[in-house]
Amino acid sequence: MNFSGARFNDSNMSGWFVNDVNLSGSRFQNINLSGVAFSNCRMPGAMLDGVPLEEIVEAYRKSQLA
């Protein structure tokens, strides 16, 4: 499935199961992702509130080592 460039706004996506989908370039705003689990995802360039997800994950992993 290709959702590249899609825009999701004010959506409740809790309970969705999405597999092998291209979301590159998509924009999410005011979305409910309660309980979402990501697995085997390619997320280069993905941002959460303007912070790259790679940096968030790296900071989390470092905090677990301390």
CNS distance restraints for C-alpha pairs under 8 A (distance, minus, plus):
assign (resid   1 and name CA) (resid  20 and name CA) 6.94 0.50 0.50
assign (resid   1 and name CA) (resid  21 and name CA) 4.87 0.50 0.50
assign (resid   1 and name CA) (resid  22 and name CA) 6.40 0.50 0.50
assign (resid   2 and name CA) (resid  21 and name CA) 5.79 0.50 0.50
assign (resid   2 and name CA) (resid  22 and name CA) 4.79 0.50 0.50
assign (resid   2 and name CA) (resid  23 and name CA) 6.70 0.50 0.50
assign (resid   3 and name CA) (resid  21 and name CA) 6.98 0.50 0.50
assign (resid   3 and name CA) (resid  22 and name CA) 5.61 0.50 0.50
assign (resid   3 and name CA) (resid  23 and name CA) 4.95 0.50 0.50
assign (resid   3 and name CA) (resid  24 and name CA) 7.41 0.50 0.50
assign (resid   3 and name CA) (resid  26 and name CA) 6.93 0.50 0.50
assign (resid   4 and name CA) (resid  22 and name CA) 5.72 0.50 0.50
assign (resid   4 and name CA) (resid  23 and name CA) 4.58 0.50 0.50
assign (resid   4 and name CA) (resid  24 and name CA) 4.74 0.50 0.50
assign (resid   4 and name CA) (resid  25 and name CA) 5.36 0.50 0.50
assign (resid   4 and name CA) (resid  26 and name CA) 5.47 0.50 0.50
assign (resid   5 and name CA) (resid  23 and name CA) 7.09 0.50 0.50
assign (resid   5 and name CA) (resid  24 and name CA) 6.56 0.50 0.50
assign (resid   5 and name CA) (resid  25 and name CA) 4.57 0.50 0.50
assign (resid   5 and name CA) (resid  26 and name CA) 4.32 0.50 0.50
assign (resid   5 and name CA) (resid  27 and name CA) 7.17 0.50 0.50
assign (resid   6 and name CA) (resid  23 and name CA) 7.35 0.50 0.50
assign (resid   6 and name CA) (resid  25 and name CA) 7.24 0.50 0.50
assign (resid   6 and name CA) (resid  26 and name CA) 4.62 0.50 0.50
assign (resid   6 and name CA) (resid  27 and name CA) 6.45 0.50 0.50
assign (resid   7 and name CA) (resid  26 and name CA) 5.64 0.50 0.50
assign (resid   7 and name CA) (resid  27 and name CA) 4.81 0.50 0.50
assign (resid   7 and name CA) (resid  28 and name CA) 6.11 0.50 0.50
assign (resid   8 and name CA) (resid  26 and name CA) 7.73 0.50 0.50
assign (resid   8 and name CA) (resid  27 and name CA) 6.14 0.50 0.50
assign (resid   8 and name CA) (resid  28 and name CA) 4.82 0.50 0.50
assign (resid   8 and name CA) (resid  29 and name CA) 6.34 0.50 0.50
assign (resid   8 and name CA) (resid  31 and name CA) 7.47 0.50 0.50
assign (resid   9 and name CA) (resid  28 and name CA) 5.93 0.50 0.50
assign (resid   9 and name CA) (resid  29 and name CA) 4.83 0.50 0.50
assign (resid   9 and name CA) (resid  30 and name CA) 5.83 0.50 0.50
assign (resid   9 and name CA) (resid  31 and name CA) 6.41 0.50 0.50
assign (resid  10 and name CA) (resid  29 and name CA) 6.46 0.50 0.50
assign (resid  10 and name CA) (resid  30 and name CA) 4.80 0.50 0.50
assign (resid  10 and name CA) (resid  31 and name CA) 5.39 0.50 0.50
assign (resid  10 and name CA) (resid  32 and name CA) 7.87 0.50 0.50
assign (resid  11 and name CA) (resid  30 and name CA) 6.97 0.50 0.50
assign (resid  11 and name CA) (resid  31 and name CA) 5.07 0.50 0.50
assign (resid  11 and name CA) (resid  32 and name CA) 6.43 0.50 0.50
assign (resid  12 and name CA) (resid  31 and name CA) 6.02 0.50 0.50
assign (resid  12 and name CA) (resid  32 and name CA) 4.82 0.50 0.50
assign (resid  12 and name CA) (resid  33 and name CA) 7.08 0.50 0.50
assign (resid  13 and name CA) (resid  31 and name CA) 7.07 0.50 0.50
assign (resid  13 and name CA) (resid  32 and name CA) 5.78 0.50 0.50
assign (resid  13 and name CA) (resid  33 and name CA) 5.70 0.50 0.50
assign (resid  13 and name CA) (resid  34 and name CA) 7.89 0.50 0.50
assign (resid  14 and name CA) (resid  32 and name CA) 6.34 0.50 0.50
assign (resid  14 and name CA) (resid  33 and name CA) 5.37 0.50 0.50
assign (resid  14 and name CA) (resid  34 and name CA) 5.53 0.50 0.50
assign (resid  14 and name CA) (resid  35 and name CA) 6.70 0.50 0.50
assign (resid  14 and name CA) (resid  36 and name CA) 6.87 0.50 0.50
assign (resid  15 and name CA) (resid  35 and name CA) 7.76 0.50 0.50
assign (resid  15 and name CA) (resid  36 and name CA) 7.70 0.50 0.50
assign (resid  43 and name CA) (resid  53 and name CA) 7.61 0.50 0.50
assign (resid  44 and name CA) (resid  54 and name CA) 7.52 0.50 0.50
assign (resid  45 and name CA) (resid  52 and name CA) 6.38 0.50 0.50
assign (resid  45 and name CA) (resid  53 and name CA) 7.61 0.50 0.50
assign (resid  46 and name CA) (resid  52 and name CA) 5.76 0.50 0.50
assign (resid  46 and name CA) (resid  53 and name CA) 5.76 0.50 0.50
assign (resid  46 and name CA) (resid  54 and name CA) 7.95 0.50 0.50
assign (resid  47 and name CA) (resid  51 and name CA) 5.12 0.50 0.50
assign (resid  47 and name CA) (resid  52 and name CA) 4.28 0.50 0.50
assign (resid  47 and name CA) (resid  53 and name CA) 5.43 0.50 0.50
assign (resid  48 and name CA) (resid  52 and name CA) 6.33 0.50 0.50
assign (resid  48 and name CA) (resid  53 and name CA) 6.31 0.50 0.50
assign (resid  51 and name CA) (resid  55 and name CA) 7.08 0.50 0.50
assign (resid  51 and name CA) (resid  56 and name CA) 7.21 0.50 0.50
assign (resid  52 and name CA) (resid  56 and name CA) 6.69 0.50 0.50
assign (resid  53 and name CA) (resid  57 and name CA) 6.13 0.50 0.50
assign (resid  54 and name CA) (resid  58 and name CA) 6.04 0.50 0.50
assign (resid  55 and name CA) (resid  59 and name CA) 6.06 0.50 0.50
assign (resid  56 and name CA) (resid  60 and name CA) 6.20 0.50 0.50
assign (resid  57 and name CA) (resid  61 and name CA) 6.16 0.50 0.50
assign (resid  58 and name CA) (resid  62 and name CA) 6.22 0.50 0.50
assign (resid  59 and name CA) (resid  63 and name CA) 6.20 0.50 0.50
assign (resid  60 and name CA) (resid  64 and name CA) 6.41 0.50 0.50
assign (resid  61 and name CA) (resid  65 and name CA) 6.69 0.50 0.50
assign (resid  62 and name CA) (resid  66 and name CA) 6.71 0.50 0.50
